[in-house]
Amino acid sequence: PIERKLKRDLSRGRGGVDAALDLHGLNQAEAHHALRHFLGAAQARGDKLVIVVTGKGGKPGGSSWIDEPGVLKRLAPHWLRAPDLRPIVLGFEEAARQHGGAGALYVRLRRAR
């Protein structure tokens, strides 16, 4: 999880976010690949905190099972907890409102070895 002081600073606009990834418009496979690549590159650059924007999901008037709301929002936490990302991801949680709120995640990265 994100430390309380850092979370407070971020919500007040004082914290530094090193990079951001927007997954809007990607299907599950594309989003998973983009997330893994982005996090690996961010760790290699020495980034400490990044934002992953999943969107809140759901389309107004969507009635098909294809329009299932929040697919990426629901899957991103599972991907971030997966064994292949454990060496990269230290923790994550929902972003502050000005950074996307329920449609985004702060992801804390481990130092590269």
Protein Blocks (a to p, Z undefined) as FASTA:
>chain_A
ZZfklmmmmmnopaccfbdcdfehiafklmmmmmmmmmmmmmmnopabdcddebjgjieh
iabfklpghklmmmmmmmmmpmklmmmmnbdcdddfknopjmbccddddddZZ
